[in-house]
Amino acid sequence: MQSSCRNGQRCRYGAVTALVLSGAAMILPAGCARPSGLGVSRAPASPRFYQTPAQFTALQASLIERPDYRLNVGDTLEIIYHVEAVTPEGKDYQLQREDVVTIRFPYDEKYNQDVTIQNDGKIRLLLVGPVRAIGMTLEQLQEQLRGLYSRYIRDPELTCNVQAANIKIVELKKAITTAPRGQSRLVPIKPDGTIDLPYIGEALAFGKTVKELRRELKNRYIEVDLGEIDVTVQTLEFAPRRVFVMGEVWGQGMITIYAPITALQAITSAGGITPRGDQQRVMLIRRYGLPVPEAIVMDVDSMLEATRPSPQGVVPDGSIFRYDPWLADGDILYVPPTELARANDWIDQVFTRGIRSVLPYDASVGMNFGYQIYSPPTTVTTRTSGPPRINAQLGP
């Protein structure tokens, strides 16, 4: 079977992507790699049998793996700011937005100005009009202005200095400084999945890991000319996750979780699968931040009954539980009924509750049998030498 998808890419088929997990093999639809939305925990490909608890514990410690935590609506984050302000006296200092620059003409004081670099990166000057200054050093700006003013003044002499620098950083420090926590900001993730931060406004946090969000915030601050800002993202409060178990389980409904949980653990929390449930076709549906839902079908029966040979005999095969996926917020687990249960429900609904309720009747079927003893005629006629005749009837 050839695949048209590269590893790590998600392929979609209509509204739902099906991934069938049967026994120890994972069967993918034609032309599709493993969907990235539904993470599957990993285990050793060739498991060994460990004779002592110490050996098993050592292996377990080396293989412990949890899914990457992805931020959810209701989480509370602490954004810690690290500010590295650059002094304007340095030769390599590059002018930024809102910096105040003084321009002085020793011999033509009427052209002296104190100008602020605007949001478009330009300053407005007498005679020459708007001039781009952002990103330049003071030496570069002076040379540029000498060339522009030479059109109006012969051999212009001027000097440029930074009167106020790092204005944004100063304002940012005021906005983020709190007495107990220093330079940080506590932000909850709003229902639309965003957080609000100074200067960059809204930033999408939902569905991202802490590392991904930190990298995005750093880039956003660079875009607004605050490259001196570095941030650390910490999660202070975690919103509870909710998964839903429905179908043929003893206690279907919503399960609130506060730690990572797998599909089998959720089914166990719901009381387990009833005798009516089809353990070979348990469906997990996910739409956690996905425009198109995804789904997998798990063979729970094969997971629970899997065995393998070992020097000590046949033992359970724990490696197959790598197909027990971690659940995300809002996942739905559905345990369908077996075909026998469906047929029984159909008979009960059509005949017992349907036809009989509309056309009530009472019928019974039985067998009656009997026997009859046939007695041939026992009439005996005797005759003597002449009349009279004598008829004798013999019966039971």
C-alpha positions as CSV (number, residue, x, y, z in Angstrom):
1,M,0.0,0.0,0.0
2,Q,1.5,3.3,-1.0
3,S,1.0,6.4,1.0
4,S,0.5,9.9,-0.5
5,C,1.2,11.6,2.8
6,R,4.5,12.3,4.4
7,N,5.2,11.4,8.0
8,G,3.8,14.0,10.4
9,Q,1.2,15.3,8.0
10,R,-2.5,14.9,8.7
11,C,-4.8,13.5,6.0
12,R,-8.5,14.0,6.1
13,Y,-11.3,12.1,4.6
14,G,-14.5,14.0,4.6
15,A,-15.7,14.9,8.0
16,V,-13.9,12.1,9.8
17,T,-10.5,10.4,9.4
18,A,-10.7,6.8,10.4
19,L,-7.8,5.0,12.0
20,V,-8.5,1.3,12.8
21,L,-6.5,-0.3,15.6
22,S,-6.8,-4.0,15.5
23,G,-4.8,-6.4,17.6
24,A,-1.1,-5.4,17.6
25,A,-1.3,-3.8,14.1
26,M,-2.4,-0.3,13.3
27,I,-4.3,-0.3,9.9
28,L,-4.2,3.1,8.2
29,P,-6.6,4.2,5.5
30,A,-5.1,4.2,2.0
31,G,-2.9,7.2,1.4
32,C,-2.7,8.4,4.9
33,A,-0.1,8.5,7.7
34,R,-1.0,8.5,11.4
35,P,-3.1,11.6,12.1
36,S,-1.2,14.1,14.2
37,G,-4.3,15.2,16.1
38,L,-4.7,11.9,17.9
39,G,-1.4,11.1,19.6
40,V,-0.6,7.5,20.4
41,S,1.7,6.6,23.3
42,R,4.8,4.6,22.4
43,A,6.3,1.5,23.9
44,P,9.2,-0.8,23.0
45,A,8.7,-2.5,19.6
46,S,10.1,-5.8,21.0
47,P,9.1,-6.0,24.7
48,R,11.0,-8.3,27.0
49,F,9.9,-10.2,30.1
50,Y,11.4,-8.8,33.3
51,Q,11.8,-11.2,36.1
52,T,12.2,-8.9,39.1
53,P,10.2,-5.8,40.1
54,A,13.5,-3.8,40.1
55,Q,14.1,-4.6,36.5
56,F,10.6,-3.6,35.5
57,T,10.8,-0.3,37.6
58,A,14.1,0.6,35.9
59,L,12.6,0.1,32.5
60,Q,9.5,2.0,33.4
61,A,11.5,5.0,34.6
62,S,13.3,5.1,31.2
63,L,10.2,4.9,29.2
64,I,7.8,7.2,31.0
65,E,6.3,9.5,28.5
66,R,3.5,12.0,28.8
67,P,1.8,13.9,26.0
68,D,2.8,17.5,25.5
69,Y,0.5,19.7,27.6
70,R,-1.4,22.1,25.4
71,L,-2.9,25.2,26.8
72,N,-6.7,25.3,27.2
73,V,-9.4,27.9,27.8
74,G,-9.5,28.8,31.5
75,D,-5.8,28.2,32.2
76,T,-4.0,31.0,34.0
77,L,-0.6,32.0,32.7
78,E,2.2,34.0,34.2
79,I,4.2,35.9,31.6
80,I,7.6,36.8,33.1
81,Y,9.5,39.6,31.3
82,H,13.2,39.8,31.0
83,V,14.2,43.3,29.7
84,E,17.6,44.0,28.3
85,A,17.6,47.7,27.6
86,V,20.3,49.0,25.2
87,T,21.8,52.4,26.2
88,P,21.5,55.0,23.4
89,E,25.1,56.1,24.0
90,G,26.4,53.0,22.3
91,K,27.6,53.4,18.8
92,D,25.6,50.4,17.6
93,Y,22.3,51.7,19.1
94,Q,19.6,51.7,16.5
95,L,16.8,54.2,16.7
96,Q,13.4,52.8,17.6
97,R,9.8,54.0,17.5
98,E,8.9,56.7,20.0
99,D,12.6,57.6,20.6
100,V,13.0,61.4,20.9
101,V,15.9,62.8,18.7
102,T,17.4,66.3,19.0
103,I,18.7,67.9,15.8
104,R,20.9,71.0,16.3
105,F,22.3,73.4,13.7
106,P,25.1,75.4,15.3
107,Y,24.9,78.1,12.6
108,D,21.2,77.9,11.6
109,E,19.4,77.6,15.0
110,K,16.0,78.2,13.4
111,Y,16.1,74.7,12.0
112,N,16.7,73.1,15.5
113,Q,14.1,70.4,16.3
114,D,13.2,67.8,18.9
115,V,11.3,65.1,17.0
116,T,9.8,61.8,17.9
117,I,10.1,58.8,15.7
118,Q,6.5,57.9,14.6
119,N,4.9,54.6,14.2
120,D,5.8,54.6,10.5
121,G,9.5,54.9,11.5
122,K,9.8,58.5,10.2
123,I,10.6,61.9,11.7
124,R,9.1,65.1,10.3
125,L,11.7,67.9,9.7
126,L,11.6,71.5,8.5
127,L,12.5,72.0,4.9
128,V,13.1,68.3,4.0
129,G,9.8,66.8,5.3
130,P,9.5,63.2,6.4
131,V,12.7,61.2,6.8
132,R,13.0,57.5,7.7
133,A,15.0,57.1,10.9
134,I,14.1,53.8,12.5
135,G,16.8,51.2,12.6
136,M,19.6,53.8,11.9
137,T,22.4,54.7,14.2
138,L,23.0,58.4,15.0
139,E,26.0,58.6,12.6
140,Q,23.9,57.2,9.8
141,L,21.1,59.6,10.5
142,Q,23.5,62.6,10.6
143,E,25.0,61.7,7.2
144,Q,21.5,61.3,5.7
145,L,20.3,64.6,7.0
146,R,23.5,66.4,5.8
147,G,22.7,65.2,2.3
148,L,19.1,66.3,2.4
149,Y,19.8,69.7,3.9
150,S,22.6,70.4,1.4
151,R,19.8,71.1,-1.1
152,Y,18.8,74.1,0.9
153,I,21.9,75.0,3.0
154,R,25.5,75.2,1.8
155,D,27.7,72.9,3.7
156,P,25.2,72.2,6.5
157,E,26.6,71.5,10.0
158,L,24.3,69.5,12.3
159,T,24.4,67.1,15.2
160,C,21.9,64.4,16.3
161,N,21.4,63.1,19.8
162,V,18.9,60.8,21.5
163,Q,17.0,62.7,24.1
164,A,14.7,59.9,25.2
165,A,15.2,56.2,24.3
166,N,13.6,52.9,25.2
167,I,10.2,54.6,25.7
168,K,8.3,51.5,25.0
169,I,10.4,49.5,27.4
170,V,9.9,52.1,30.1
171,E,6.1,52.0,29.5
172,L,6.1,48.2,29.4
173,K,7.9,48.0,32.8
174,K,5.2,50.2,34.3
175,A,2.5,48.0,32.8
176,I,3.9,44.7,34.0
177,T,5.5,45.5,37.3
178,T,3.5,44.2,40.3
179,A,4.7,44.4,43.9
180,P,4.6,40.7,44.8
181,R,5.7,39.2,41.5
182,G,8.1,41.7,39.9
183,Q,8.0,42.2,36.2
184,S,5.3,39.8,35.2
185,R,1.7,39.7,34.1
186,L,-1.0,37.2,35.1
187,V,-3.3,36.5,32.2
188,P,-6.2,34.0,31.8
189,I,-6.9,32.3,28.5
190,K,-10.2,33.8,27.3
191,P,-13.0,31.7,25.8
192,D,-11.7,32.6,22.3
193,G,-8.4,31.1,23.2
194,T,-6.4,34.3,23.3
195,I,-4.5,36.3,25.9
196,D,-4.0,40.1,26.1
197,L,-0.5,41.5,26.6
198,P,1.0,45.0,26.4
199,Y,2.0,46.4,23.0
200,I,1.1,43.2,21.1
201,G,-2.5,43.0,22.1
202,E,-4.2,39.6,21.5
203,A,-2.1,36.5,21.1
204,L,-3.5,33.0,20.5
205,A,-2.6,30.6,23.3
206,F,-5.2,27.8,22.9
207,G,-3.8,24.5,21.7
208,K,-0.1,25.6,22.0
209,T,2.5,24.2,24.3
210,V,4.4,26.5,26.6
211,K,7.4,26.5,24.4
212,E,5.4,27.3,21.3
213,L,3.7,30.2,23.0
214,R,6.9,31.6,24.3
215,R,8.5,31.5,20.8
216,E,5.4,33.3,19.3
217,L,5.4,36.0,22.0
218,K,9.1,36.7,21.4
219,N,8.5,37.1,17.6
220,R,5.5,39.3,18.3
221,Y,7.6,41.7,20.4
222,I,10.3,41.8,17.7
223,E,7.6,42.8,15.2
224,V,6.8,45.9,17.4
225,D,10.5,46.8,17.7
226,L,10.9,45.4,21.2
227,G,13.6,42.8,20.5
228,E,15.1,43.5,23.9
229,I,12.2,41.8,25.5
230,D,12.4,38.1,26.3
231,V,9.6,36.2,28.1
232,T,9.1,33.1,30.2
233,V,5.7,31.4,30.2
234,Q,4.5,29.5,33.3
235,T,1.1,27.8,33.8
236,L,-0.2,28.7,37.3
237,E,-3.7,27.2,37.1
238,F,-5.0,24.4,34.9
239,A,-8.6,24.4,33.7
240,P,-10.2,20.9,34.2
241,R,-10.6,18.8,31.1
242,R,-13.9,17.1,30.1
243,V,-14.3,13.9,28.2
244,F,-17.5,12.2,27.3
245,V,-18.2,8.5,27.4
246,M,-21.4,7.2,25.8
247,G,-22.9,4.0,24.5
248,E,-22.8,0.6,26.1
249,V,-21.0,1.5,29.4
250,W,-22.4,1.2,32.9
251,G,-22.1,4.9,33.7
252,Q,-22.1,7.0,30.5
253,G,-21.7,10.8,30.8
254,M,-19.1,13.5,31.2
255,I,-15.9,12.8,33.1
256,T,-13.9,15.7,34.6
257,I,-10.2,15.1,34.6
258,Y,-7.2,17.0,36.1
259,A,-4.4,14.9,34.7
260,P,-3.6,13.1,31.4
261,I,-5.9,10.1,30.9
262,T,-6.1,7.4,28.2
263,A,-9.1,6.0,26.4
264,L,-9.1,2.7,28.5
265,Q,-8.8,4.7,31.7
266,A,-11.8,6.8,30.7
267,I,-13.9,3.7,29.9
268,T,-12.9,2.3,33.3
269,S,-14.0,5.5,35.0
270,A,-17.3,5.1,33.3
271,G,-17.8,1.7,34.9
272,G,-16.5,-0.4,32.0
273,I,-18.2,-1.9,29.0
274,T,-21.5,-3.8,29.5
275,P,-22.2,-7.3,28.0
276,R,-24.1,-5.5,25.2
277,G,-21.1,-3.5,24.1
278,D,-18.9,-4.3,21.1
279,Q,-15.4,-4.1,22.5
280,Q,-13.9,-4.5,19.0
281,R,-15.3,-1.2,17.6
282,V,-14.9,1.5,20.3
283,M,-14.7,4.9,18.6
284,L,-12.8,7.9,19.8
285,I,-13.9,11.3,18.2
286,R,-11.8,14.4,18.5
287,R,-12.2,18.0,17.4
288,Y,-9.8,19.7,19.9
289,G,-9.0,22.9,17.9
290,L,-9.4,21.0,14.6
291,P,-11.6,22.4,11.8
292,V,-12.5,18.9,10.7
293,P,-13.1,16.2,13.4
294,E,-10.9,13.1,13.5
295,A,-11.7,9.6,14.8
296,I,-10.1,6.3,15.5
297,V,-11.6,2.9,16.1
298,M,-10.0,0.7,18.8
299,D,-10.1,-3.0,19.3
300,V,-10.3,-3.0,23.1
301,D,-10.9,-6.7,23.2
302,S,-7.6,-7.5,21.5
303,M,-5.8,-5.1,23.8
304,L,-7.0,-6.8,26.9
305,E,-6.7,-10.3,25.7
306,A,-3.3,-10.0,23.9
307,T,-0.6,-12.5,25.1
308,R,2.9,-13.4,24.0
309,P,5.3,-16.3,24.7
310,S,8.1,-15.9,27.2
311,P,10.5,-18.2,29.0
312,Q,8.0,-18.3,31.8
313,G,5.2,-19.3,29.5
314,V,2.4,-17.2,28.0
315,V,2.2,-13.8,29.5
316,P,0.1,-10.7,28.8
317,D,1.5,-8.5,25.9
318,G,1.7,-5.0,27.4
319,S,3.3,-3.5,24.3
320,I,-0.1,-3.4,22.6
321,F,-1.3,-0.7,25.0
322,R,0.8,1.7,23.0
323,Y,-2.4,1.9,20.9
324,D,-4.3,3.3,23.9
325,P,-4.3,7.0,23.0
326,W,-4.2,10.0,25.4
327,L,-7.4,11.9,25.5
328,A,-7.8,15.7,24.9
329,D,-10.4,18.1,26.2
330,G,-13.8,17.4,24.6
331,D,-13.0,13.9,23.3
332,I,-16.0,11.6,22.9
333,L,-15.7,7.8,23.4
334,Y,-18.6,5.8,21.9
335,V,-19.0,2.1,22.7
336,P,-21.5,0.7,20.1
337,P,-23.8,-2.3,20.8
338,T,-23.0,-5.8,19.4
339,E,-24.9,-7.1,16.4
340,L,-26.8,-9.5,18.7
341,A,-27.8,-6.6,20.9
342,R,-29.0,-4.6,17.9
343,A,-31.1,-7.6,16.6
344,N,-32.6,-8.1,20.1
345,D,-33.5,-4.4,20.3
346,W,-35.1,-4.6,16.8
347,I,-37.2,-7.5,17.7
348,D,-38.3,-5.9,21.0
349,Q,-39.1,-2.6,19.3
350,V,-40.9,-4.0,16.2
351,F,-42.8,-6.9,17.7
352,T,-43.0,-6.5,21.4
353,R,-43.5,-2.7,21.5
354,G,-44.7,-2.1,18.0
355,I,-47.1,-4.6,16.4
356,R,-48.4,-6.0,19.6
357,S,-49.1,-2.5,21.1
358,V,-51.1,-1.5,17.9
359,L,-52.9,-4.9,17.3
360,P,-53.3,-6.5,20.7
361,Y,-53.9,-10.2,20.6
362,D,-53.5,-13.3,22.7
363,A,-52.7,-16.6,21.0
364,S,-51.5,-19.9,22.2
365,V,-50.3,-22.9,20.3
366,G,-50.7,-26.4,21.7
367,M,-51.0,-30.0,20.7
368,N,-53.9,-32.3,21.8
369,F,-53.8,-36.0,21.1
370,G,-55.9,-39.0,22.2
371,Y,-56.6,-42.6,21.2
372,Q,-59.7,-44.7,20.6
373,I,-59.9,-48.4,21.1
374,Y,-61.9,-50.1,18.4
375,S,-63.8,-53.2,19.4
376,P,-65.1,-55.4,16.7
377,P,-68.8,-56.5,16.9
378,T,-69.3,-59.2,19.5
379,T,-72.7,-60.2,18.4
380,V,-73.1,-64.0,18.6
381,T,-75.9,-65.6,16.8
382,T,-76.9,-69.0,18.0
383,R,-79.4,-71.3,16.6
384,T,-80.8,-74.6,17.7
385,S,-82.7,-76.9,15.7
386,G,-85.3,-74.3,14.9
387,P,-86.8,-71.0,15.9
388,P,-86.6,-69.0,18.0
389,R,-83.2,-67.1,17.3
390,I,-81.3,-65.7,20.3
391,N,-79.1,-62.6,19.9
392,A,-76.5,-61.9,22.6
393,Q,-74.6,-58.5,22.8
394,L,-71.3,-58.7,24.7
395,G,-69.6,-55.4,25.5
396,P,-67.3,-53.8,27.9
